[in-house]
Amino acid sequence: MYNEIIEYFMIITKLPHCSEKTNALFDYLVVFGKERGYDVFSDEAKNILIRKGKPTLALQAHYDMVCMGKAPNIETYIEEGWMHAKNSSLGADNGIAIAMMMVLMDKGEALEFVLTSDEEVGLVGASEIAFPLYATQMLNIDFEDESIVCIGCAGGADLIAEQKNYKLEEEEGYLYNYEVSVRNLDGGHSGVDIDKGIPNAIKIIAEYLHEKEVLLSSCEGGERRNSIPANIIAKLSSKEPLFSNTWVEVKKLDEKLDLYDSADFLELLYAFKTGVHIYNDEFDLPDTSINLALVSFKEGAAKVECSSRSMNAEGLEGINELTEELFQKYGFNSSTEYKYPAWKPEINNFTKYVSDAMQKIFGKSTYEAIHAGLECGLLLERYPDIKFASIGPTIEYPHSTRERVNLESVEKTFNVLKEIIIKTKEIKL
């Protein structure tokens, strides 16, 4: 079955499915299920339910991906047992799970396959899902570490702040025009990688410009709300010469720049505390964090976008309030989008069997929670009587051009999945 999974994954990589641009893969999956004799349903959010019979087990994954670098033009290669993409994100998150489901459909397994839309831009599909389900257990296949059963995840929200009233300034004394940039940092997932010391391009440039006498003309930084920013470019004028360093590249500009009174904007970026705010010792992972993800400054209008996460509702509310106060201090109006709940960790008879299957295949199994937004929290609100667990193969550096998936882990995780399917046929969990 391993070769079939990879073959289907390769097909998926050739079908554009960046978040909010998934029509090609949506159409393909709908036809794929129907051609194999399944009942296929979709809703207004473009979620897909593919079902045969009245099964007690549902498998769930999202079919959009974070497109970084050259994606959706994905060119894969294999090196030392890992699959990578050349200069782009790979989309193993969550395309490998979809490929596993396709193999199971080829076998005619009587299951419910729940494929959600636009997970990577705020769990949009899961928040609007409208299918009645027969399942009493749901296995999410969006976890990214083998031999682990995930039983809980962080909740989160996207915060957006804007200030549109920066005034044009006279250029007197600002003699040096520059393009100042930070480029091609590693980037990473704003949840699972937030505690790994990955440099944030926006913070680097804010710290470089701090206490320098500069006026901005324009600035664009970051790639996605749920990615640690790898790039930023600013055009500005300075009273003193500026020079490149290890992180920051400075280039002289001959062009005339419109300059704005941008000191408060730069001070906001400097004051913003991106990263982990509270650590969870019980689960040995970040408890509460925020990622300074996107910034824009153009024609006197500024916009800042960030993603907050916490393992509990109180922590999420606290980090959001703290961030909103910071925005207000510097004259920004803020709003919240795509807020989703945490999934409170729970061990039950379903998670125990998933753990047993993991132990059988990998020789070990542990329960963990994750500092990222899985759809289980939202789905649990919609389906309160369903028991949830999450598993997945080892995927490193998702949401970046370094993304890679371990192929041996894919094969073993699929064997775990088959064990779980067999068990649910034998007993009622």
Secondary structure as GFF3:
##gff-version 3
##sequence-region A 1 429
A	DSSP	alpha_helix	2	13	.	.	.	ID=ss1
A	DSSP	alpha_helix	23	35	.	.	.	ID=ss2
A	DSSP	beta_strand	39	42	.	.	.	ID=ss3
A	DSSP	beta_strand	48	51	.	.	.	ID=ss4
A	DSSP	beta_strand	57	62	.	.	.	ID=ss5
A	DSSP	beta_strand	76	79	.	.	.	ID=ss6
A	DSSP	beta_strand	82	85	.	.	.	ID=ss7
A	DSSP	alpha_helix	92	106	.	.	.	ID=ss8
A	DSSP	beta_strand	112	116	.	.	.	ID=ss9
A	DSSP	three_ten_helix	119	121	.	.	.	ID=ss10
A	DSSP	alpha_helix	124	127	.	.	.	ID=ss11
A	DSSP	beta_strand	137	140	.	.	.	ID=ss12
A	DSSP	beta_strand	148	153	.	.	.	ID=ss13
A	DSSP	beta_strand	155	163	.	.	.	ID=ss14
A	DSSP	beta_strand	176	182	.	.	.	ID=ss15
A	DSSP	beta_strand	188	189	.	.	.	ID=ss16
A	DSSP	alpha_helix	201	209	.	.	.	ID=ss17
A	DSSP	beta_strand	214	221	.	.	.	ID=ss18
A	DSSP	beta_strand	227	228	.	.	.	ID=ss19
A	DSSP	beta_strand	232	238	.	.	.	ID=ss20
A	DSSP	beta_strand	249	252	.	.	.	ID=ss21
A	DSSP	alpha_helix	263	271	.	.	.	ID=ss22
A	DSSP	beta_strand	275	280	.	.	.	ID=ss23
A	DSSP	beta_strand	285	298	.	.	.	ID=ss24
A	DSSP	beta_strand	301	310	.	.	.	ID=ss25
A	DSSP	alpha_helix	313	329	.	.	.	ID=ss26
A	DSSP	beta_strand	333	340	.	.	.	ID=ss27
A	DSSP	alpha_helix	349	362	.	.	.	ID=ss28
A	DSSP	beta_strand	366	370	.	.	.	ID=ss29
A	DSSP	alpha_helix	376	382	.	.	.	ID=ss30
A	DSSP	beta_strand	387	390	.	.	.	ID=ss31
A	DSSP	beta_strand	395	396	.	.	.	ID=ss32
A	DSSP	beta_strand	404	406	.	.	.	ID=ss33
A	DSSP	alpha_helix	407	426	.	.	.	ID=ss34
###
